[in-house]
Amino acid sequence: MDSALSDPHNGSAEAGGPTNGTTRPPSTPEGIALAYGSLLLMALLPIFFGALRSVRCARGKNASDMPETITSRDAARFPIIASCTLLGLYLFFKIFSQEYINLLLSMYFFVLGILALSHTISPFMNKFFPANFPNRQYQLLFTQGSGENKEEIINYEFDTKDLVCLGLSSIVGVWYLLRKHWIANNLFGLAFSLNGVELLHLNNVSTGCILLGGLFIYDVFWVFGTNVMVTVAKSFEAPIKLVFPQDLLEKGLEADNFAMLGLGDIVIPGIFIALLLRFDISLKKNTHTYFYTSFAAYIFGLGLTIFIMHIFKHAQPALLYLVPACIGFPVLVALAKGEVTEMFSYESSAEILPHTPRLTHFPTVSGSPASLADSMQQKLAGPRRRRPQNPSAIGRFKKLKIGLHKPKPNLSSICRCPCHLLAPPGTEKVEQAACLRRAPSGAGPSPGSYEESNPKDPAAVTESKEGTETSALKGLEKKEK
């Protein structure tokens, strides 16, 4: 997290102190104004375009472009981790040889710079490819373990156009590795800044306030309290800062009296500004009030940093002026519009995967373990709900069942006299109500017929009943066949 300061690469001060027995001529006012104006413009570009790309990144579904969400816990730990890293680098430069450390770091940032620059220029280069360009898809996948324990370490998807961009970025990487030219350094620095603003997302405004507040204390302490940050910034030969020569008008591209701005002073406020842009879009008012307000606040804060640094001729912690401006201006606008509650209740992480269900509250469980176990057993022992079936399938099944299993006749309704044998074939069962020998309705049965069909001898009655039932069953079987 380097602050904005004047950084001649040969170790001399801005005013032109002696270095190796030589004196550096002071920079002209025009050269200083050009350097500071260029730094301000280079800082605004990755914030503006990175914020716009963060919106598309949050809505995208490509696994290789998924953003990394910073939670409040990460924000609280970040200043501590950054302090340990900064102090470790300072001790390394004091104990070990600076050349070997810079060689190792140069190789590391050489690879990262190529990937970052390729990812940055890929959307712009796609417009220059012809429609019939043979584009093929590729996937780089590294996994760990096997079977169910397999875990993805790297899963990156790319195509032929990305390979072309990777080749162009490699040319810039070789240029930086061999010459350490300030233009190549700035190309890598801008790529790192834009990718940071695009892919690092704060989940809400409160997390942003925690992060910016912690780094506000971090920056002030390490710049004003010690010389650690200034020493690391001057000794660290890596594209972690934007530089611009103050003597460009005198020496051209070979100038070496640089003013610089650390990438942390771009990325940290930038991800907060990008969060406010996503908040503007979530309001669905077709206005970007908070984004433009925070963007103007950043310009004001960085301009104030450069002005004070130029007046006092001393390195300034840029976050000392950027943090109050970037947080204070949007909060004042929210207070004026009455949207403070909406601002601090906005959750950016919910837009990354809107189809993913999220647990918003935990269910309450009351009672002892024994009572919970009893209730679970009662639920398991309770009647099971029948599985819903298709009505058409049920109808076909009923028809099939009825056709295979006809209902048995009710023998109690069949007439006991042999009159059904006189019925013509094909007629229905002869019931008692339709008996041929029964008297007409309203008249009683004739004594003669009743005695013939119902003899008083019990043996004869039993024999008559058995014969009647047997004949009735035979008649039914014939009709069924």
QUIFENQUI-V287785 format. One record per residue. SS is DSSP state (helix for helix, strand for strand, loop for the rest). PHI is phi in radians with two decimals (NA if undefined). Layout:
SS | PHI
SS | PHI
This chain:
loop | NA
loop | -1.54
loop | -1.61
strand | -1.29
strand | -2.79
strand | -1.50
strand | -2.34
strand | -1.16
loop | -1.22
loop | -1.59
loop | 1.67
loop | -1.43
loop | -1.46
loop | -1.14
loop | -1.31
loop | 1.66
loop | -1.24
loop | -1.24
strand | -2.49
loop | 0.97
loop | 1.43
strand | -2.05
loop | -2.01
loop | -1.66
loop | -1.19
loop | -1.14
loop | -1.27
loop | -1.33
helix | -1.04
helix | -1.16
helix | -1.15
helix | -1.15
helix | -1.10
helix | -1.14
helix | -1.14
helix | -1.19
helix | -1.12
helix | -1.18
helix | -1.09
helix | -1.12
helix | -1.17
helix | -1.15
helix | -1.31
helix | -1.34
helix | -1.06
helix | -1.15
helix | -1.21
helix | -1.17
helix | -1.27
helix | -1.15
helix | -1.15
helix | -1.12
helix | -1.26
helix | -1.17
helix | -1.16
helix | -1.16
helix | -1.16
helix | -1.19
helix | -1.60
loop | -1.30
loop | -2.12
loop | -1.31
helix | -1.15
helix | -1.34
helix | -1.96
loop | -1.23
loop | -1.30
strand | -1.75
strand | -1.54
strand | -1.70
loop | -1.62
helix | -1.12
helix | -1.18
helix | -1.10
helix | -1.13
helix | -1.24
helix | -1.50
helix | -1.08
helix | -1.05
helix | -1.18
helix | -1.12
helix | -1.12
helix | -1.14
helix | -1.11
helix | -1.14
helix | -1.11
helix | -1.18
helix | -1.12
helix | -1.11
helix | -1.08
helix | -1.18
helix | -1.08
helix | -1.20
helix | -1.40
helix | -1.64
loop | -1.72
loop | -1.23
helix | -1.19
helix | -1.17
helix | -1.21
helix | -1.14
helix | -1.17
helix | -1.14
helix | -1.14
helix | -1.18
helix | -1.13
helix | -1.14
helix | -1.13
helix | -1.32
helix | -1.10
helix | -1.21
helix | -1.11
helix | -1.12
helix | -1.11
helix | -1.13
helix | -1.17
helix | -1.19
helix | -1.13
helix | -1.18
helix | -1.30
helix | -1.52
helix | -1.04
helix | -1.10
helix | -1.31
helix | -1.25
loop | -1.10
loop | -1.28
loop | -1.67
loop | -1.39
loop | -1.20
loop | -1.18
loop | -1.60
loop | -1.20
loop | -1.24
loop | -1.89
loop | -2.05
strand | -1.65
strand | -2.34
strand | -2.51
strand | -1.80
strand | -2.24
strand | -2.08
strand | -2.14
strand | -2.22
loop | 1.55
loop | -2.58
helix | 1.17
helix | -1.24
helix | -1.58
loop | -1.27
strand | -2.19
strand | -1.46
strand | -1.70
strand | -2.32
strand | -2.43
strand | -2.11
strand | -1.84
strand | -2.67
strand | -2.36
helix | -1.15
helix | -1.12
helix | -1.14
helix | -1.17
helix | -1.13
helix | -1.10
helix | -1.15
helix | -1.17
helix | -1.14
helix | -1.18
helix | -1.14
helix | -1.11
helix | -1.13
helix | -1.11
helix | -1.14
helix | -1.04
helix | -1.18
helix | -1.16
helix | -1.53
helix | -1.91
loop | 0.95
loop | -1.26
helix | -1.20
helix | -1.22
helix | -1.11
helix | -1.06
helix | -1.24
helix | -1.09
helix | -1.16
helix | -1.11
helix | -1.13
helix | -1.15
helix | -1.06
helix | -1.16
helix | -1.14
helix | -1.15
helix | -1.13
helix | -1.16
helix | -1.30
helix | -1.75
strand | -1.73
strand | -2.05
strand | -1.43
loop | -1.36
loop | -2.79
helix | -1.21
helix | -1.08
helix | -1.09
helix | -1.10
helix | -1.16
helix | -1.12
helix | -1.13
helix | -1.16
helix | -1.17
helix | -1.15
helix | -1.29
helix | -1.06
helix | -1.16
helix | -1.03
helix | -1.17
helix | -1.11
helix | -1.16
helix | -1.35
helix | -1.65
helix | -1.50
helix | -1.39
loop | -2.44
loop | -1.80
helix | -1.15
helix | -1.16
helix | -1.13
helix | -1.13
helix | -1.15
helix | -1.10
helix | -1.38
helix | -1.61
loop | -1.47
loop | -1.60
loop | -2.62
loop | -1.35
loop | -1.87
strand | -2.66
strand | -1.69
strand | -2.22
strand | -2.62
strand | -1.29
loop | -1.45
loop | -1.89
helix | -1.13
helix | -1.19
helix | -1.57
helix | -1.97
helix | 1.27
helix | -1.23
helix | -1.61
loop | -1.17
loop | -2.40
strand | -1.81
strand | -1.83
strand | -1.81
strand | -2.39
strand | -2.42
strand | -1.20
loop | -1.15
helix | -1.10
helix | -1.30
helix | -1.81
helix | -1.24
helix | -1.10
helix | -1.15
helix | -1.13
helix | -1.23
helix | -1.27
helix | -1.15
helix | -1.12
helix | -1.08
helix | -1.19
helix | -1.15
helix | -1.15
helix | -1.18
helix | -1.03
helix | -1.18
helix | -1.18
helix | -1.26
loop | 0.99
loop | -1.92
loop | 1.03
loop | -2.31
loop | -2.07
helix | -1.09
helix | -1.25
helix | -1.15
helix | -1.17
helix | -1.14
helix | -1.20
helix | -1.16
helix | -1.16
helix | -1.13
helix | -1.14
helix | -1.07
helix | -1.11
helix | -1.15
helix | -1.23
helix | -1.10
helix | -1.15
helix | -1.08
helix | -1.13
helix | -1.11
helix | -1.16
helix | -1.11
helix | -1.24
helix | -1.25
helix | -1.57
loop | 0.98
loop | -2.52
loop | -1.05
strand | -2.11
loop | -1.28
loop | -1.11
helix | -1.19
helix | -1.08
helix | -1.85
helix | -1.34
helix | -1.11
helix | -1.06
helix | -1.24
helix | -1.22
helix | -1.59
helix | -1.18
helix | -1.09
helix | -1.10
helix | -1.15
helix | -1.11
helix | -1.14
helix | -1.13
helix | -1.13
helix | -1.18
helix | -1.63
loop | 1.23
loop | -2.12
helix | -1.16
helix | -1.09
helix | -1.12
helix | -1.14
helix | -1.46
helix | -1.72
loop | -1.25
loop | -2.04
loop | -1.33
helix | -1.18
helix | -1.23
helix | -1.55
loop | -1.23
loop | -2.21
loop | -1.18
loop | -1.50
loop | -1.49
loop | -1.18
loop | -2.14
loop | -1.43
loop | -1.57
loop | -2.63
loop | -1.68
loop | -1.19
loop | -1.54
loop | -2.18
loop | -2.21
loop | 1.91
loop | -1.38
helix | -1.05
helix | -1.15
helix | -1.17
helix | -1.13
helix | -1.15
helix | -1.13
helix | -1.14
helix | -1.15
helix | -1.15
helix | -1.14
helix | -1.15
helix | -1.23
helix | -1.40
loop | -1.21
loop | -1.12
loop | -1.45
loop | -1.32
loop | -1.26
loop | -1.26
loop | -1.11
loop | -2.05
loop | -1.32
helix | -1.04
helix | -1.13
helix | -1.17
helix | -1.13
helix | -1.09
helix | -1.11
helix | -1.16
helix | -1.14
helix | -1.09
helix | -1.13
helix | -1.18
helix | -1.20
helix | -1.18
helix | -1.43
loop | -2.11
loop | -1.41
loop | -1.20
loop | -1.29
loop | -1.22
loop | -1.55
helix | -1.19
helix | -1.22
helix | -1.59
strand | -1.48
loop | -1.13
loop | -1.48
loop | -1.55
helix | -1.40
helix | -1.24
helix | -1.21
helix | -1.24
helix | -1.46
loop | -1.22
loop | -1.15
loop | -1.12
loop | 1.64
loop | -1.46
loop | -1.31
loop | -1.06
loop | -1.54
strand | -1.65
helix | -1.08
helix | -1.18
helix | -1.95
loop | -1.15
loop | -1.21
loop | -1.65
loop | -1.36
loop | -1.21
loop | -1.06
loop | -1.14
loop | 1.61
loop | -1.98
loop | -1.38
loop | -1.24
loop | -1.24
helix | -1.09
helix | -1.18
helix | -1.15
helix | -1.18
helix | -1.27
helix | -1.17
helix | -1.48
loop | -2.29
loop | -1.13
loop | -1.39
loop | -1.24
helix | -1.06
helix | -1.14
helix | -1.18
helix | -1.10
helix | -1.10
helix | -1.16
helix | -1.15
helix | -1.12
helix | -1.10
helix | -1.14
helix | -1.15
helix | -1.11
helix | -1.14
helix | -1.16
helix | -1.13
helix | -1.11
helix | -1.12
helix | -1.12
helix | -1.16
helix | -1.08
helix | -1.11
helix | -1.15
helix | -1.13
loop | -1.12
